[in-house]
Amino acid sequence: MQKGPVTAGDIAAITEGKLSGAPDTIVTDVTHDSRQARQGSLFAAVRGELFDAHKFILPVMGQGAIGVISELERPSDFSGAWIQVEDIRRAMALAAAEVHHHASRELKLVGITGTNGKTTCAYLIASIPEAAGESVAMTGTVEYRLGKERKKAGRTTPEATDMQRLLREAVDIGCKTAVMECSSQAMDFHRCDELDYEVAVFTNLTRDHLDYHKTMENYWYAKQRLFDGRLGSRPKTSVINVDDSHGIEMADRLEKEGLRVVRYAVKSDADITGRDPEFSLNGMQFRLRTPDAEIDFHSPLVGPPHIYNTLATVASGLALGYSIEVITKALEKCTGAPGRFERVAHESDFAVVVDYAHSDDALLNVLRTAREVTKGRIITVFGCGGDRDRSKRAPMGEAAGSLSDVVILTSDNPRTEDPNQILADAEEGIKQTGKPYEKIADRREAIHQAIAQARPDDLVLIAGKGHEDYQIIGREVFHFDDKEVAREALATRVRAADDRK
């Protein structure tokens, strides 16, 4: 599709900014990252908590940028285009959407929000167009995908400048569908503004990110942005979990406003339901019901939370126009997201599972799943992140103790906090359960200890980091992969057994 050039004057008009400089200067890109600035770029100078991007203006202009968009007035010695705006983050989204000609309008875009399940839903939904032989774009916690190209994710939801550019690239390579996780903080920071969603999914709401949002009311208000029009438009279809009380509230409100809602549930009556589930370490099966079909469904995913993820995906796939045959073909093969109840393969007579659960509700969910499929004991290794929401540490300890037989409390990403203080905060919750526990601050040692004491039919759950391959201690980032360390511990156990023979 041929599209005309976008000028600095166009950007000033759409952002309601004050332009100083030539209005007919052509803008070919918008970026907040000084390293990405090139010929024709408009640089969004964001003042954050840790740094002020205005200090990069001189090198950015030297790289060929045509000007700056900023909340500050133009400096007297600045010679390029300068657009002064009231809210730089909102203006970034507006400017990037304009420069990239609103690429989301040429795609079927799916946005997913909720405390738990976003990443797995993203992988499942993306598998549907792939099963139909189509290219798909995806952004989320683990990785960004553009057709066959994959790269490690920088953040769950890219900045608006990056997202709009990625969607334009998706259109250019022939993608018809894109899937993205929409975090609450990202929506607060306007990263999801000016995107037209074909489908918006709400998975659930439980306590998380209160270090940022402060209250559950604020957290819930942020999540609703995906549905209520504050992002600039409203989704054509809202897919909502009505086993969640917040989901019921939102579904009822949206329907009263005349919007299309598809409800899904396991316990309640809904448009899409899953009944009579059976679980094992090899997967799950249940009776899938849609308005037009009722089938026995099998999946390699393990545990009750994945029924919800599957139902959300079925509802989304139908809303996108795919047949139930294509949808089930995709989902019966898709193994979901890395680090979500991911088994570490080995030949011993017990299971080792790695999971990303890093809130009390997520930990309870994964432990319930573990309990469903474990004949022996559950040995749980977990920790809590430093410089993050302290209010969830004791509840996480209580969750771990309530459904585990043995708990080993260790470090997650302590960052700049004292690891022993983090352990002490979580320990208060474990104590309430009366379960046996150990405190081992060194995560590698903790994983080795858990695997060393496993017996036949036990399950060792290593929770908190999932797909992550790093650990942050102080301000340094070290390579650390729970799966690698688990395999290392399993090999150590085998060698020790051989030495005893």
C-alpha positions as CSV (number, residue, x, y, z in Angstrom):
1,M,0.0,0.0,0.0
2,Q,1.4,3.3,-1.0
3,K,1.5,5.9,1.7
4,G,2.6,9.5,1.6
5,P,5.5,10.9,3.7
6,V,4.9,12.1,7.2
7,T,6.3,15.5,8.2
8,A,7.3,17.2,11.4
9,G,4.2,19.4,10.9
10,D,2.0,16.3,10.8
11,I,3.5,15.0,14.0
12,A,3.1,18.4,15.7
13,A,-0.5,18.4,14.6
14,I,-1.4,14.9,15.8
15,T,0.4,15.3,19.1
16,E,-0.9,18.8,19.7
17,G,2.7,19.9,20.1
18,K,4.4,23.2,19.6
19,L,6.7,23.0,16.6
20,S,9.9,25.0,16.2
21,G,11.6,24.4,12.9
22,A,10.7,23.5,9.3
23,P,7.2,21.9,9.3
24,D,7.9,20.1,5.9
25,T,10.8,18.1,7.3
26,I,10.2,14.4,6.5
27,V,10.1,12.0,9.4
28,T,10.9,8.4,8.6
29,D,11.0,6.9,12.1
30,V,10.4,7.7,15.8
31,T,12.7,6.3,18.4
32,H,13.2,6.7,22.2
33,D,16.6,4.8,21.9
34,S,19.5,7.0,21.0
35,R,21.3,3.9,19.6
36,Q,18.5,3.5,17.0
37,A,18.5,7.0,15.7
38,R,19.4,7.4,12.0
39,Q,18.8,9.6,9.0
40,G,15.2,10.9,9.2
41,S,14.5,9.9,12.8
42,L,12.6,11.9,15.3
43,F,14.1,11.4,18.8
44,A,11.7,11.1,21.7
45,A,13.6,12.5,24.7
46,V,12.1,10.8,27.7
47,R,13.0,11.8,31.3
48,G,12.9,8.6,33.3
49,E,13.7,7.8,37.0
50,L,17.2,6.6,36.2
51,F,18.3,8.8,33.3
52,D,17.3,11.8,31.2
53,A,17.5,11.2,27.4
54,H,18.0,14.9,26.7
55,K,21.7,14.3,27.3
56,F,21.8,12.2,24.2
57,I,20.4,14.8,21.8
58,L,23.8,16.0,20.5
59,P,25.0,12.5,19.4
60,V,21.5,11.6,18.1
61,M,21.5,14.7,15.8
62,G,25.0,13.7,14.7
63,Q,23.6,10.3,13.6
64,G,21.2,12.0,11.2
65,A,18.1,12.6,13.3
66,I,15.9,15.5,12.0
67,G,14.7,16.6,15.4
68,V,13.4,16.0,18.9
69,I,10.1,15.6,20.6
70,S,10.2,16.6,24.2
71,E,8.2,18.0,27.1
72,L,10.8,20.8,27.4
73,E,11.1,24.0,25.5
74,R,13.5,24.1,22.5
75,P,17.0,25.2,23.6
76,S,18.1,28.4,22.0
77,D,21.1,26.8,20.3
78,F,19.2,23.8,18.8
79,S,18.9,23.9,15.0
80,G,16.7,20.9,14.1
81,A,12.9,20.4,14.4
82,W,11.7,20.6,18.0
83,I,8.2,19.5,19.0
84,Q,7.2,20.4,22.6
85,V,4.4,18.2,24.0
86,E,2.6,17.9,27.2
87,D,3.1,14.1,27.7
88,I,6.1,12.6,26.0
89,R,4.9,9.0,26.3
90,R,1.5,9.6,24.9
91,A,3.1,11.7,22.1
92,M,5.6,8.9,21.3
93,A,2.7,6.5,20.7
94,L,0.8,9.0,18.5
95,A,3.9,10.0,16.5
96,A,5.1,6.4,16.0
97,A,1.6,5.3,14.8
98,E,1.5,8.1,12.3
99,V,5.0,7.5,11.0
100,H,4.3,3.8,10.5
101,H,0.8,4.5,9.1
102,H,-1.1,2.7,11.8
103,A,0.2,-0.8,10.9
104,S,-2.2,-2.5,13.4
105,R,-5.1,-1.5,11.2
106,E,-3.6,-3.9,8.5
107,L,-3.3,-6.8,10.9
108,K,-5.5,-8.8,13.2
109,L,-3.9,-7.8,16.5
110,V,-4.5,-9.7,19.7
111,G,-3.7,-8.1,23.0
112,I,-3.6,-10.2,26.2
113,T,-3.7,-8.8,29.8
114,G,-4.1,-10.3,33.2
115,T,-1.8,-11.3,36.1
116,N,-1.2,-14.9,35.1
117,G,-1.3,-16.7,31.7
118,K,-0.4,-13.9,29.3
119,T,2.8,-15.6,28.0
120,T,1.3,-19.0,27.5
121,C,-1.8,-17.5,25.8
122,A,0.5,-15.6,23.5
123,Y,2.3,-18.8,22.4
124,L,-1.0,-20.7,22.0
125,I,-2.7,-18.0,20.0
126,A,0.3,-17.5,17.8
127,S,0.3,-21.3,17.0
128,I,-3.0,-21.0,15.3
129,P,-2.1,-18.9,12.2
130,E,1.1,-20.9,12.1
131,A,-0.9,-24.1,11.9
132,A,-2.8,-22.5,9.0
133,G,0.5,-21.9,7.2
134,E,0.7,-18.2,7.9
135,S,3.4,-16.0,9.3
136,V,2.7,-14.3,12.7
137,A,4.3,-11.6,14.8
138,M,4.5,-11.9,18.6
139,T,5.8,-9.9,21.5
140,G,6.0,-11.0,25.1
141,T,8.0,-11.8,28.2
142,V,10.2,-14.5,26.6
143,E,10.9,-13.3,23.0
144,Y,9.8,-11.2,20.1
145,R,8.9,-13.0,16.9
146,L,8.6,-11.7,13.4
147,G,7.7,-14.6,11.1
148,K,10.7,-17.0,11.5
149,E,12.9,-14.4,13.1
150,R,13.2,-14.5,16.9
151,K,15.0,-12.4,19.4
152,K,15.2,-12.2,23.1
153,A,12.6,-9.9,24.7
154,G,13.8,-6.7,26.2
155,R,10.6,-6.2,28.1
156,T,7.2,-7.8,28.2
157,T,5.6,-5.0,26.1
158,P,7.9,-3.0,23.8
159,E,7.9,0.8,24.0
160,A,5.4,2.3,21.6
161,T,8.1,3.4,19.1
162,D,9.4,-0.2,18.9
163,M,6.0,-1.8,18.8
164,Q,4.7,0.4,15.9
165,R,7.9,-0.3,14.0
166,L,7.7,-4.0,14.6
167,L,4.0,-4.1,13.4
168,R,4.9,-2.3,10.2
169,E,7.7,-4.8,9.6
170,A,5.1,-7.6,10.2
171,V,2.8,-6.2,7.6
172,D,5.7,-5.8,5.2
173,I,6.7,-9.5,5.4
174,G,3.2,-10.7,4.9
175,C,1.9,-11.3,8.5
176,K,-1.8,-11.1,8.9
177,T,-1.9,-11.7,12.6
178,A,0.1,-10.3,15.5
179,V,-0.1,-11.3,19.2
180,M,1.1,-9.2,22.1
181,E,1.2,-9.3,25.9
182,C,-0.1,-6.0,27.4
183,S,1.3,-5.5,30.9
184,S,-0.4,-3.1,33.3
185,Q,2.7,-0.9,33.6
186,A,3.1,-0.8,29.8
187,M,-0.5,0.4,29.4
188,D,0.1,3.1,32.1
189,F,3.2,4.2,30.1
190,H,1.1,4.4,26.9
191,R,3.1,1.6,25.1
192,C,-0.2,0.1,23.9
193,D,-1.8,3.4,22.8
194,E,-2.9,3.9,19.1
195,L,-3.1,0.1,18.5
196,D,-6.3,-1.3,17.0
197,Y,-7.1,-4.6,18.6
198,E,-9.1,-7.3,16.8
199,V,-9.2,-9.3,20.0
200,A,-8.4,-8.4,23.6
201,V,-8.1,-11.1,26.3
202,F,-8.5,-10.8,30.1
203,T,-7.0,-13.8,31.9
204,N,-7.4,-13.0,35.6
205,L,-6.4,-10.5,38.3
206,T,-4.5,-11.4,41.5
207,R,-2.0,-9.5,43.6
208,D,1.1,-8.4,41.8
209,H,3.1,-5.3,41.0
210,L,1.8,-3.4,44.0
211,D,5.3,-1.9,44.4
212,Y,4.3,0.1,41.3
213,H,0.5,0.3,41.4
214,K,0.3,0.7,45.3
215,T,-3.3,-0.7,45.4
216,M,-5.3,-3.4,43.8
217,E,-7.8,-0.8,42.6
218,N,-5.0,1.0,40.7
219,Y,-3.8,-2.3,39.3
220,W,-7.3,-3.2,38.1
221,Y,-7.9,0.2,36.6
222,A,-4.6,-0.1,34.6
223,K,-5.7,-3.5,33.2
224,Q,-9.0,-2.1,32.0
225,R,-7.2,0.2,29.6
226,L,-7.1,-2.6,27.0
227,F,-11.0,-2.7,26.9
228,D,-12.4,0.8,27.8
229,G,-11.1,3.0,25.0
230,R,-8.3,4.8,26.9
231,L,-5.7,3.4,24.5
232,G,-7.4,5.2,21.6
233,S,-9.9,2.6,20.4
234,R,-11.8,-0.4,21.8
235,P,-11.3,-4.1,20.7
236,K,-13.7,-5.6,18.2
237,T,-14.0,-8.7,20.5
238,S,-13.3,-9.0,24.2
239,V,-12.4,-12.5,25.4
240,I,-12.9,-12.6,29.2
241,N,-12.5,-15.2,32.0
242,V,-15.8,-15.1,33.9
243,D,-14.5,-17.5,36.6
244,D,-12.7,-14.4,37.8
245,S,-14.9,-11.8,39.7
246,H,-13.2,-8.9,37.9
247,G,-13.9,-10.6,34.6
248,I,-17.6,-10.9,35.4
249,E,-17.6,-7.2,36.3
250,M,-16.0,-6.2,33.0
251,A,-17.9,-8.6,30.8
252,D,-21.2,-7.3,32.2
253,R,-20.2,-3.7,31.7
254,L,-18.9,-4.2,28.1
255,E,-22.1,-6.0,27.1
256,K,-24.2,-3.2,28.5
257,E,-22.3,-0.8,26.3
258,G,-23.1,-2.9,23.3
259,L,-19.7,-4.4,22.7
260,R,-19.0,-8.0,21.6
261,V,-17.9,-10.2,24.5
262,V,-16.9,-13.9,24.5
263,R,-16.9,-15.4,27.9
264,Y,-14.9,-18.4,28.9
265,A,-14.9,-20.5,32.1
266,V,-14.3,-23.9,33.7
267,K,-16.6,-23.5,36.6
268,S,-19.3,-21.1,35.3
269,D,-21.6,-21.1,32.4
270,A,-19.9,-19.4,29.4
271,D,-19.6,-19.3,25.7
272,I,-16.5,-21.5,25.8
273,T,-16.1,-24.0,28.5
274,G,-13.9,-27.0,29.6
275,R,-15.4,-29.8,31.6
276,D,-14.4,-33.2,33.1
277,P,-10.6,-32.5,33.1
278,E,-8.0,-35.2,33.6
279,F,-4.3,-34.4,34.3
280,S,-1.0,-36.2,34.1
281,L,2.6,-35.3,33.7
282,N,2.1,-36.0,30.0
283,G,-0.6,-33.4,29.6
284,M,-4.4,-32.9,30.0
285,Q,-7.7,-33.8,28.4
286,F,-11.1,-32.3,28.9
287,R,-14.5,-31.8,27.1
288,L,-14.3,-28.6,25.1
289,R,-17.6,-26.9,24.4
290,T,-18.1,-23.9,22.0
291,P,-21.4,-22.5,20.7
292,D,-21.0,-24.7,17.6
293,A,-19.0,-27.8,18.8
294,E,-18.4,-30.2,21.6
295,I,-15.2,-32.3,21.4
296,D,-12.8,-34.3,23.5
297,F,-9.6,-32.2,23.6
298,H,-6.1,-33.3,24.4
299,S,-3.1,-31.0,25.1
300,P,0.6,-31.6,26.1
301,L,0.2,-28.7,28.6
302,V,0.0,-29.8,32.2
303,G,-2.3,-28.5,34.9
304,P,-5.6,-26.7,35.6
305,P,-4.4,-23.1,34.7
306,H,-3.8,-24.3,31.2
307,I,-7.4,-25.2,30.7
308,Y,-8.1,-21.4,31.1
309,N,-5.2,-20.6,28.7
310,T,-6.6,-23.0,26.2
311,L,-10.2,-21.7,26.4
312,A,-9.0,-18.1,26.0
313,T,-7.1,-19.3,22.9
314,V,-10.0,-21.1,21.4
315,A,-12.2,-18.1,21.9
316,S,-9.6,-15.8,20.3
317,G,-9.0,-18.2,17.4
318,L,-12.7,-18.3,16.6
319,A,-12.9,-14.5,16.9
320,L,-10.0,-14.2,14.4
321,G,-12.0,-16.4,12.0
322,Y,-10.2,-19.7,12.2
323,S,-12.1,-23.0,12.2
324,I,-12.3,-25.2,15.3
325,E,-10.4,-27.8,13.3
326,V,-7.4,-25.5,12.7
327,I,-7.5,-24.3,16.3
328,T,-7.5,-27.8,17.8
329,K,-4.9,-29.0,15.4
330,A,-2.6,-26.2,16.6
331,L,-3.3,-26.6,20.3
332,E,-2.9,-30.4,20.4
333,K,0.7,-29.9,19.4
334,C,1.7,-26.6,21.0
335,T,3.8,-27.1,24.2
336,G,3.3,-23.5,25.3
337,A,5.9,-21.0,26.6
338,P,9.4,-21.9,27.8
339,G,9.6,-22.0,31.6
340,R,6.0,-22.6,32.3
341,F,5.7,-26.0,34.1
342,E,8.6,-27.1,31.9
343,R,9.9,-30.6,32.7
344,V,13.7,-31.1,32.8
345,A,14.2,-34.4,30.9
346,H,16.2,-37.1,32.7
347,E,16.0,-40.8,33.4
348,S,15.5,-40.8,37.2
349,D,12.2,-41.9,38.8
350,F,11.2,-38.5,40.0
351,A,10.2,-35.3,38.1
352,V,12.0,-31.9,37.9
353,V,9.9,-29.0,36.8
354,V,10.9,-25.3,36.2
355,D,8.2,-22.6,36.4
356,Y,8.1,-18.8,36.2
357,A,5.7,-18.4,39.1
358,H,6.8,-15.3,41.0
359,S,3.7,-14.3,42.9
360,D,1.7,-16.1,45.6
361,D,-1.2,-16.8,43.3
362,A,1.0,-18.1,40.5
363,L,2.9,-20.3,43.0
364,L,-0.4,-21.7,44.4
365,N,-1.5,-22.5,40.9
366,V,1.6,-24.3,39.9
367,L,1.7,-26.2,43.2
368,R,-1.9,-27.3,42.7
369,T,-0.9,-28.6,39.3
370,A,2.1,-30.4,40.8
371,R,-0.2,-31.9,43.5
372,E,-2.6,-33.2,40.8
373,V,0.2,-35.2,39.0
374,T,2.5,-36.2,41.8
375,K,2.3,-39.5,43.8
376,G,5.2,-38.7,46.1
377,R,6.4,-35.5,47.8
378,I,6.7,-32.0,46.4
379,I,10.0,-30.3,47.1
380,T,9.8,-26.6,46.2
381,V,12.7,-24.3,45.6
382,F,11.7,-20.6,45.4
383,G,12.8,-17.1,46.2
384,C,11.5,-13.5,45.9
385,G,12.9,-10.7,43.8
386,G,14.7,-7.8,45.4
387,D,13.8,-4.2,44.8
388,R,10.2,-5.4,44.0
389,D,6.9,-5.7,45.8
390,R,7.8,-6.8,49.4
391,S,4.1,-7.3,50.3
392,K,4.0,-10.6,48.3
393,R,7.0,-12.3,50.0
394,A,5.2,-13.7,53.1
395,P,2.2,-14.8,51.0
396,M,4.6,-16.5,48.7
397,G,6.2,-18.3,51.6
398,E,2.8,-19.3,52.9
399,A,1.8,-20.6,49.4
400,A,4.9,-22.6,49.1
401,G,4.5,-24.2,52.6
402,S,0.8,-24.9,52.2
403,L,1.1,-27.2,49.3
404,S,4.7,-28.5,49.4
405,D,6.1,-31.2,51.6
406,V,9.6,-29.6,51.7
407,V,10.5,-26.0,51.0
408,I,14.0,-24.7,50.2
409,L,13.9,-20.9,50.4
410,T,16.6,-19.3,48.2
411,S,17.5,-16.2,46.2
412,D,15.7,-15.1,43.0
413,N,17.1,-11.8,41.7
414,P,18.1,-10.1,45.0
415,R,19.3,-7.0,43.1
416,T,20.4,-4.3,45.5
417,E,18.7,-5.8,48.6
418,D,20.3,-8.0,51.2
419,P,19.4,-11.6,50.1
420,N,19.1,-12.7,53.8
421,Q,16.5,-10.0,54.5
422,I,14.4,-11.1,51.5
423,L,14.6,-14.7,52.8
424,A,13.5,-13.6,56.2
425,D,10.5,-11.8,54.7
426,A,9.4,-14.9,52.9
427,E,10.2,-17.1,55.9
428,E,7.4,-15.5,57.9
429,G,4.9,-17.0,55.6
430,I,6.4,-20.5,55.6
431,K,6.4,-20.5,59.4
432,Q,2.6,-20.2,59.4
433,T,2.2,-23.5,57.7
434,G,4.4,-25.6,60.0
435,K,6.1,-27.3,57.0
436,P,9.8,-28.2,57.1
437,Y,12.1,-25.8,55.2
438,E,15.6,-24.8,54.7
439,K,17.2,-21.4,53.9
440,I,20.0,-21.6,51.3
441,A,20.7,-18.2,49.8
442,D,22.9,-19.6,47.0
443,R,20.4,-20.6,44.3
444,R,22.7,-23.2,42.7
445,E,23.3,-24.9,46.0
446,A,19.6,-24.8,46.8
447,I,18.8,-26.6,43.5
448,H,21.5,-29.2,44.1
449,Q,20.2,-29.8,47.6
450,A,16.6,-30.3,46.4
451,I,17.5,-32.7,43.7
452,A,19.9,-34.7,46.0
453,Q,17.1,-35.4,48.4
454,A,14.4,-36.4,45.8
455,R,12.9,-39.9,46.2
456,P,11.0,-42.0,43.7
457,D,7.7,-40.4,42.6
458,D,8.7,-37.0,44.1
459,L,8.5,-33.8,42.1
460,V,11.1,-31.0,42.5
461,L,9.6,-27.7,41.6
462,I,12.1,-24.8,40.9
463,A,10.0,-21.7,40.8
464,G,10.4,-18.0,40.1
465,K,12.7,-17.6,37.1
466,G,11.3,-20.0,34.4
467,H,12.8,-19.0,31.1
468,E,15.2,-16.5,32.5
469,D,18.9,-17.3,32.0
470,Y,20.3,-14.7,34.3
471,Q,20.5,-13.7,38.0
472,I,20.8,-10.1,39.1
473,I,22.9,-9.7,42.3
474,G,23.6,-6.1,43.2
475,R,23.7,-4.2,39.9
476,E,25.5,-7.1,38.1
477,V,23.9,-9.6,35.8
478,F,25.2,-13.2,35.9
479,H,24.4,-16.1,33.6
480,F,22.1,-18.5,35.5
481,D,19.6,-20.9,34.0
482,D,17.5,-23.0,36.4
483,K,17.2,-25.8,33.7
484,E,21.0,-25.9,33.2
485,V,21.7,-26.0,37.0
486,A,19.0,-28.7,37.4
487,R,20.7,-30.8,34.7
488,E,24.0,-30.2,36.5
489,A,22.5,-31.4,39.8
490,L,21.0,-34.4,38.2
491,A,24.4,-35.4,36.7
492,T,26.0,-34.9,40.1
493,R,23.4,-37.2,41.7
494,V,24.1,-39.9,39.0
495,R,27.8,-39.7,39.6
496,A,27.4,-40.0,43.3
497,A,25.2,-43.1,42.9
498,D,27.7,-44.6,40.6
499,D,30.5,-44.0,43.2
500,R,28.5,-45.8,45.8
501,K,28.2,-48.9,43.7
